[in-house]
């Protein structure tokens, strides 16, 4: 591959701050990897905002090209099922953390991190799903493995206007579940009902403390991308034998609970780690995201930005103002 110049958003530590700017990079800036991808789309996740924050504790190298998601065309190298000219996607592992990520016109990544684009998905649609939608799907797959089926009872989705939450509402409703959604954005209740929620609860209700270790049994299962007090609420309100699929910490890393939900109701806490998932299983779940787990309302949930607008969006995400999904358009 001939040496080329390409633009990228670069985050670099500067004392106690992180300086973010668009830079022109060259082939000498590529990290280790087997596959070079001309990036067509990326996306914005809360982890991306943490990676460019001085106190985010996510970035492991400096300078770093953030962006934990990317999708585009292979221009050099190959993987099982895809070679030059084919579309692929990649996310998780060390991408956008200790390995340059998707906020660049070109990316180089190890072959073992690459997923051929499933039939029926465009690169834009794949990034509209992105890590957030993949995490939502993985949460649902964990709950299914625990035995959850449509008709088992109400499923609560916490943080329902965020990327993981909104897509979880959409996917669960499409599968035939009775979905209840919790949000701190009361003005988004109509949107959540359009996605398929039958009831919208306030964040105050689902994060309130309690002096009781157990409360009225309500939920057959819970999708939790929030953590903190909301996870404690979920555990003490699950039905007998229910489960929480937990993937986030935006509500805090501490969970104040007791053993009673586990030993008196037999509930389960299922950890959801989409970053380190084995590549074969990752490819399989992406195939489901192109089929039975495909979100029905991606267009309603997605907005587009380009590299020049990205810094402001990351700041908005860090401040908790983001909703739905934001995809990042890279030049052709």
Secondary structure, DSSP 8 states (H G I E B T S, - for coil): ----EEEEEEEEEETTEEEEEEEEEEGGG--S-SEEEEEEEEEE-HHHHHHTSTT-----SSSB---SEEEEEEEE--BTTB-TT-EEEEESTTBTTTB--SSBSEEEE-GGGEEE--TT--HHHHHHHHHHHHHHHHHHHHHHHTT--TTS--EEESSTTSHHHHHHHHHHHHHT--EEEEES-GGGHHHHHHHTEEEEEEHHHHH---S-S-----EEEEEESS-THHHHHHHHHEEEEEEEEE---TT-S-----SHHHHHS--EEEE---SS--HHHHHHHHHHHTTTT--S-HHHHEEEEEHHHHHHHHHHHHTT---SEEEEE---
